[in-house]
């Protein structure tokens, strides 16, 4: 079970452990950024993955699956899957 106070104490006592943890998080976030960079290899992989997902999800409705998939790149500008009515 995650205990934040215990983790704070451990990091306070072991700076190297904290720095390794911090670097791991930073590396993961930086790696994910490439998915949103226009023309990056990661962007191409993500588009292929999403195309397969759409095709699989619409397998029973081929008339929809055959429609063109938008050509614009994935975007990281705070888009969400909500109805737009969030406050």
Secondary structure, 3 states (H helix, E strand, C coil): CCCHHHHHHHHHHCHHHHHHHHHHHHHHHHHHHHHHCCCCHHHHHHHHHHHHHHHHHCCCCHHHHCCCCCCCCCCCCCCCCCCCCCC
